Amino acid sequence: MPIASSDIWKLKTIIASTISSAINEPVFSNNVTVDSLDEVNTGYSVIGKFETMKSFGQNKKGKYEAALTQDGKIISLKIGDKLVKRE
């Protein structure tokens, strides 16, 4: 089933917020890419990149992998090689 662009924005917002909480730095949805999005039995598997937004200093860039339920709840989040959230 195709996923609407508005759903992509919702996913990016949820992912950005969760990454931001995990690394304690601001990440905004427009700095999150969705490079791969697969529909799985429980929801979605998403792979992409993100960049922090700092007022001063160097922005950080990274890669993430997330598993989400169909209603947008993050089941697991991996940033780089580190698992930062698992339910």
Secondary structure, DSSP 8 states (H G I E B T S, - for coil): ----HHHHHHHHHHHHHHHHHHHTS---GGGB--SEEEEETTEEEEEEEEE---SSS---EEEEEEEEETTS-EEEEEETTEEEEE-
